[in-house]
Amino acid sequence: MRQTTVLAGVSGATEPVVLDKYIAPFMVSYTATGTGIVQVSMTDPFPVVNGNFVAPTFSWVTAPTAAPNGPDFLGQPFTAIRVTAGVSGDALTVIQAGIK
């Protein structure tokens, strides 16, 4: 994945950045600016009901902070990442290894 940056809106949350959980090894680096909390989800970002795609209802948890080579690193497969509980203008930058 090319470097992706999303900004928090008036609600203090960013739009979710969808990750590819099928790339092995799964490696994602992220940085967040501001006061928001980084969260991750394992919810299917493209759910299908009765043969039709529907909007996902993500279940969010605070992102782990294990860092083998940097301050923020995800080494287990998640499907999405976002910032919440911040202020307008907080930024989240995400890079996933293995995708152009």
Backbone as JSON Lines, residues from 0, in Angstrom:
{"i":0,"aa":"M","n":[0.86,-1.17,0.0],"ca":[0.0,0.0,0.0],"c":[0.9,1.22,0.0]}
{"i":1,"aa":"R","n":[0.55,2.16,-0.85],"ca":[1.25,3.43,-0.79],"c":[0.89,4.1,0.52]}
{"i":2,"aa":"Q","n":[1.76,4.98,0.96],"ca":[1.47,5.71,2.19],"c":[0.12,6.39,2.06]}
{"i":3,"aa":"T","n":[-0.73,6.18,3.06],"ca":[-2.07,6.75,3.07],"c":[-2.23,7.61,4.31]}
{"i":4,"aa":"T","n":[-2.71,8.84,4.13],"ca":[-2.95,9.72,5.27],"c":[-4.41,10.13,5.25]}
{"i":5,"aa":"V","n":[-5.07,10.0,6.4],"ca":[-6.45,10.43,6.55],"c":[-6.51,11.44,7.7]}
{"i":6,"aa":"L","n":[-7.41,12.4,7.59],"ca":[-7.56,13.44,8.61],"c":[-8.87,13.27,9.34]}
{"i":7,"aa":"A","n":[-8.85,13.56,10.63],"ca":[-10.08,13.51,11.43],"c":[-10.97,14.68,11.06]}
{"i":8,"aa":"G","n":[-12.25,14.41,11.02],"ca":[-13.24,15.45,10.74],"c":[-13.7,16.11,12.03]}
{"i":9,"aa":"V","n":[-14.83,16.77,11.96],"ca":[-15.37,17.48,13.1],"c":[-15.65,16.53,14.26]}
{"i":10,"aa":"S","n":[-15.98,15.28,13.94],"ca":[-16.29,14.29,14.99],"c":[-15.04,13.86,15.75]}
{"i":11,"aa":"G","n":[-13.85,14.19,15.23],"ca":[-12.6,13.75,15.87],"c":[-12.18,12.37,15.45]}
{"i":12,"aa":"A","n":[-12.83,11.79,14.43],"ca":[-12.48,10.45,13.94],"c":[-12.12,10.51,12.46]}
{"i":13,"aa":"T","n":[-11.25,9.6,12.05],"ca":[-10.9,9.49,10.63],"c":[-11.78,8.41,9.99]}
{"i":14,"aa":"E","n":[-11.83,8.4,8.68],"ca":[-12.44,7.28,7.98],"c":[-11.53,6.07,8.18]}
{"i":15,"aa":"P","n":[-12.07,4.84,8.2],"ca":[-11.22,3.66,8.34],"c":[-10.32,3.48,7.12]}
{"i":16,"aa":"V","n":[-9.1,3.06,7.36],"ca":[-8.19,2.67,6.29],"c":[-8.24,1.15,6.23]}
{"i":17,"aa":"V","n":[-8.7,0.6,5.11],"ca":[-8.84,-0.85,4.96],"c":[-7.48,-1.47,4.68]}
{"i":18,"aa":"L","n":[-7.16,-2.55,5.39],"ca":[-5.89,-3.26,5.25],"c":[-6.15,-4.61,4.59]}
{"i":19,"aa":"D","n":[-5.1,-5.19,3.99],"ca":[-5.22,-6.51,3.36],"c":[-4.66,-7.56,4.31]}
{"i":20,"aa":"K","n":[-5.55,-8.28,4.99],"ca":[-5.12,-9.26,5.99],"c":[-4.53,-10.53,5.38]}
{"i":21,"aa":"Y","n":[-4.62,-10.68,4.05],"ca":[-4.13,-11.89,3.41],"c":[-2.69,-11.81,2.96]}
{"i":22,"aa":"I","n":[-2.04,-10.66,3.12],"ca":[-0.63,-10.54,2.76],"c":[0.19,-11.11,3.9]}
{"i":23,"aa":"A","n":[1.11,-12.02,3.54],"ca":[1.96,-12.63,4.57],"c":[3.42,-12.35,4.24]}
{"i":24,"aa":"P","n":[4.2,-11.91,5.19],"ca":[3.79,-11.59,6.54],"c":[3.01,-10.27,6.58]}
{"i":25,"aa":"F","n":[2.11,-10.16,7.54],"ca":[1.29,-8.97,7.72],"c":[2.11,-7.95,8.5]}
{"i":26,"aa":"M","n":[2.44,-6.82,7.86],"ca":[3.22,-5.78,8.53],"c":[2.65,-4.41,8.16]}
{"i":27,"aa":"V","n":[2.24,-3.66,9.17],"ca":[1.68,-2.33,8.97],"c":[2.37,-1.38,9.95]}
{"i":28,"aa":"S","n":[2.84,-0.25,9.42],"ca":[3.38,0.81,10.27],"c":[2.42,1.98,10.21]}
{"i":29,"aa":"Y","n":[2.28,2.68,11.34],"ca":[1.38,3.84,11.35],"c":[1.92,4.91,12.29]}
{"i":30,"aa":"T","n":[1.56,6.14,12.0],"ca":[1.86,7.25,12.9],"c":[0.59,8.08,13.02]}
{"i":31,"aa":"A","n":[0.36,8.6,14.19],"ca":[-0.81,9.43,14.43],"c":[-0.35,10.74,15.06]}
{"i":32,"aa":"T","n":[-0.94,11.83,14.6],"ca":[-0.64,13.12,15.2],"c":[-1.88,13.6,15.93]}
{"i":33,"aa":"G","n":[-1.69,14.35,16.97],"ca":[-2.83,14.87,17.73],"c":[-3.1,14.03,18.95]}
{"i":34,"aa":"T","n":[-4.31,14.17,19.47],"ca":[-4.67,13.55,20.74],"c":[-5.55,12.31,20.59]}
{"i":35,"aa":"G","n":[-5.84,11.91,19.36],"ca":[-6.74,10.78,19.14],"c":[-6.16,9.44,19.54]}
{"i":36,"aa":"I","n":[-7.04,8.46,19.61],"ca":[-6.68,7.08,19.95],"c":[-6.71,6.25,18.68]}
{"i":37,"aa":"V","n":[-5.64,5.5,18.41],"ca":[-5.6,4.62,17.24],"c":[-6.33,3.34,17.58]}
{"i":38,"aa":"Q","n":[-7.25,2.94,16.7],"ca":[-8.02,1.72,16.9],"c":[-7.91,0.83,15.67]}
{"i":39,"aa":"V","n":[-8.05,-0.47,15.89],"ca":[-8.04,-1.45,14.8],"c":[-9.28,-2.33,14.89]}
{"i":40,"aa":"S","n":[-9.59,-3.0,13.78],"ca":[-10.76,-3.87,13.74],"c":[-10.44,-5.14,12.97]}
{"i":41,"aa":"M","n":[-11.13,-6.21,13.31],"ca":[-11.03,-7.46,12.56],"c":[-12.33,-7.74,11.8]}
{"i":42,"aa":"T","n":[-13.23,-6.76,11.78],"ca":[-14.51,-6.88,11.1],"c":[-14.31,-6.88,9.59]}
{"i":43,"aa":"D","n":[-15.09,-7.69,8.88],"ca":[-15.04,-7.73,7.42],"c":[-15.42,-6.36,6.87]}
{"i":44,"aa":"P","n":[-14.53,-5.68,6.13],"ca":[-14.86,-4.35,5.62],"c":[-15.81,-4.38,4.41]}
{"i":45,"aa":"F","n":[-16.04,-5.56,3.85],"ca":[-16.91,-5.69,2.68],"c":[-17.95,-6.79,2.91]}
{"i":46,"aa":"P","n":[-18.83,-6.64,3.9],"ca":[-19.8,-7.71,4.2],"c":[-20.85,-7.86,3.1]}
{"i":47,"aa":"V","n":[-21.3,-9.09,2.95],"ca":[-22.34,-9.42,1.95],"c":[-23.53,-10.02,2.7]}
{"i":48,"aa":"V","n":[-24.71,-9.48,2.41],"ca":[-25.95,-10.0,2.99],"c":[-26.91,-10.26,1.84]}
{"i":49,"aa":"N","n":[-27.39,-11.49,1.74],"ca":[-28.31,-11.9,0.65],"c":[-27.74,-11.55,-0.72]}
{"i":50,"aa":"G","n":[-26.42,-11.75,-0.89],"ca":[-25.79,-11.51,-2.18],"c":[-25.49,-10.06,-2.5]}
{"i":51,"aa":"N","n":[-25.73,-9.16,-1.55],"ca":[-25.47,-7.73,-1.77],"c":[-24.47,-7.2,-0.75]}
{"i":52,"aa":"F","n":[-23.58,-6.32,-1.22],"ca":[-22.67,-5.67,-0.29],"c":[-23.45,-4.69,0.57]}
{"i":53,"aa":"V","n":[-23.13,-4.66,1.85],"ca":[-23.76,-3.73,2.79],"c":[-22.67,-2.97,3.53]}
{"i":54,"aa":"A","n":[-23.04,-1.87,4.17],"ca":[-22.07,-1.08,4.92],"c":[-21.58,-1.89,6.12]}
{"i":55,"aa":"P","n":[-20.28,-1.87,6.38],"ca":[-19.76,-2.62,7.54],"c":[-20.09,-1.94,8.86]}
{"i":56,"aa":"T","n":[-20.22,-2.76,9.89],"ca":[-20.37,-2.27,11.25],"c":[-19.14,-2.75,12.0]}
{"i":57,"aa":"F","n":[-18.12,-1.88,12.04],"ca":[-16.84,-2.27,12.63],"c":[-16.93,-2.39,14.16]}
{"i":58,"aa":"S","n":[-16.2,-3.36,14.7],"ca":[-15.98,-3.48,16.13],"c":[-14.54,-3.05,16.36]}
{"i":59,"aa":"W","n":[-14.35,-1.94,17.08],"ca":[-13.03,-1.34,17.24],"c":[-12.42,-1.67,18.6]}
{"i":60,"aa":"V","n":[-11.09,-1.87,18.62],"ca":[-10.32,-2.02,19.85],"c":[-9.08,-1.13,19.74]}
{"i":61,"aa":"T","n":[-8.54,-0.72,20.87],"ca":[-7.33,0.1,20.86],"c":[-6.19,-0.68,20.23]}
{"i":62,"aa":"A","n":[-5.45,-0.02,19.34],"ca":[-4.36,-0.69,18.62],"c":[-3.25,-1.11,19.57]}
{"i":63,"aa":"P","n":[-2.69,-2.31,19.34],"ca":[-1.53,-2.72,20.14],"c":[-0.34,-1.85,19.78]}
{"i":64,"aa":"T","n":[0.61,-1.72,20.69],"ca":[1.75,-0.86,20.43],"c":[3.06,-1.64,20.39]}
{"i":65,"aa":"A","n":[3.0,-2.94,20.11],"ca":[4.23,-3.72,19.96],"c":[5.03,-3.13,18.81]}
{"i":66,"aa":"A","n":[6.31,-2.93,19.02],"ca":[7.1,-2.23,18.01],"c":[8.46,-2.88,17.79]}
{"i":67,"aa":"P","n":[8.55,-3.86,16.89],"ca":[9.84,-4.49,16.66],"c":[10.85,-3.55,16.0]}
{"i":68,"aa":"N","n":[10.4,-2.67,15.13],"ca":[11.34,-1.79,14.42],"c":[10.93,-0.34,14.43]}
{"i":69,"aa":"G","n":[9.96,0.04,15.19],"ca":[9.53,1.43,15.19],"c":[8.54,1.67,16.31]}
{"i":70,"aa":"P","n":[8.08,2.9,16.44],"ca":[7.19,3.22,17.55],"c":[5.81,2.58,17.45]}
{"i":71,"aa":"D","n":[5.3,2.4,16.25],"ca":[3.95,1.82,16.09],"c":[3.97,0.82,14.94]}
{"i":72,"aa":"F","n":[3.62,-0.42,15.25],"ca":[3.73,-1.5,14.27],"c":[2.67,-2.55,14.57]}
{"i":73,"aa":"L","n":[1.96,-3.0,13.54],"ca":[0.98,-4.09,13.7],"c":[1.55,-5.33,13.03]}
{"i":74,"aa":"G","n":[1.65,-6.42,13.77],"ca":[2.18,-7.65,13.21],"c":[1.16,-8.77,13.13]}
{"i":75,"aa":"Q","n":[-0.09,-8.49,13.47],"ca":[-1.13,-9.5,13.35],"c":[-2.21,-8.96,12.41]}
{"i":76,"aa":"P","n":[-2.92,-9.83,11.71],"ca":[-3.86,-9.36,10.69],"c":[-5.09,-8.65,11.23]}
{"i":77,"aa":"F","n":[-5.21,-7.39,10.86],"ca":[-6.41,-6.59,11.12],"c":[-6.97,-6.18,9.78]}
{"i":78,"aa":"T","n":[-8.23,-5.8,9.74],"ca":[-8.86,-5.43,8.46],"c":[-8.97,-3.93,8.27]}
{"i":79,"aa":"A","n":[-8.88,-3.15,9.35],"ca":[-9.01,-1.7,9.23],"c":[-8.35,-1.02,10.43]}
{"i":80,"aa":"I","n":[-8.01,0.26,10.23],"ca":[-7.39,1.07,11.28],"c":[-7.95,2.48,11.17]}
{"i":81,"aa":"R","n":[-8.08,3.17,12.31],"ca":[-8.6,4.54,12.31],"c":[-8.12,5.27,13.57]}
{"i":82,"aa":"V","n":[-8.36,6.58,13.61],"ca":[-8.16,7.38,14.81],"c":[-9.54,7.83,15.27]}
{"i":83,"aa":"T","n":[-9.77,7.83,16.58],"ca":[-11.02,8.31,17.14],"c":[-10.71,9.13,18.39]}
{"i":84,"aa":"A","n":[-11.71,9.83,18.88],"ca":[-11.6,10.63,20.12],"c":[-10.55,11.71,20.02]}
{"i":85,"aa":"G","n":[-10.32,12.2,18.82],"ca":[-9.35,13.28,18.65],"c":[-10.06,14.58,18.36]}
{"i":86,"aa":"V","n":[-9.36,15.45,17.67],"ca":[-9.93,16.73,17.26],"c":[-9.79,16.86,15.75]}
{"i":87,"aa":"S","n":[-10.58,17.74,15.19],"ca":[-10.54,17.96,13.75],"c":[-9.11,18.29,13.32]}
{"i":88,"aa":"G","n":[-8.62,17.59,12.31],"ca":[-7.28,17.82,11.8],"c":[-6.25,16.81,12.27]}
{"i":89,"aa":"D","n":[-6.58,15.98,13.29],"ca":[-5.66,14.91,13.68],"c":[-5.42,14.04,12.45]}
{"i":90,"aa":"A","n":[-4.2,13.51,12.3],"ca":[-3.87,12.74,11.11],"c":[-3.41,11.33,11.47]}
{"i":91,"aa":"L","n":[-3.71,10.39,10.59],"ca":[-3.24,9.01,10.7],"c":[-2.58,8.67,9.37]}
{"i":92,"aa":"T","n":[-1.32,8.25,9.43],"ca":[-0.59,7.84,8.23],"c":[-0.3,6.35,8.36]}
{"i":93,"aa":"V","n":[-0.65,5.58,7.31],"ca":[-0.53,4.12,7.35],"c":[0.25,3.64,6.13]}
{"i":94,"aa":"I","n":[1.14,2.68,6.34],"ca":[1.86,2.01,5.25],"c":[1.79,0.52,5.53]}
{"i":95,"aa":"Q","n":[1.34,-0.27,4.53],"ca":[1.32,-1.73,4.66],"c":[2.34,-2.31,3.7]}
{"i":96,"aa":"A","n":[3.25,-3.14,4.21],"ca":[4.26,-3.76,3.39],"c":[3.63,-4.75,2.42]}
{"i":97,"aa":"G","n":[4.16,-4.82,1.21],"ca":[3.73,-5.82,0.24],"c":[2.69,-5.37,-0.75]}
{"i":98,"aa":"I","n":[2.21,-4.14,-0.66],"ca":[1.21,-3.64,-1.62],"c":[1.74,-2.36,-2.24]}
{"i":99,"aa":"K","n":[1.6,-2.25,-3.57],"ca":[1.99,-1.0,-4.24],"c":[0.79,-0.1,-4.37]}
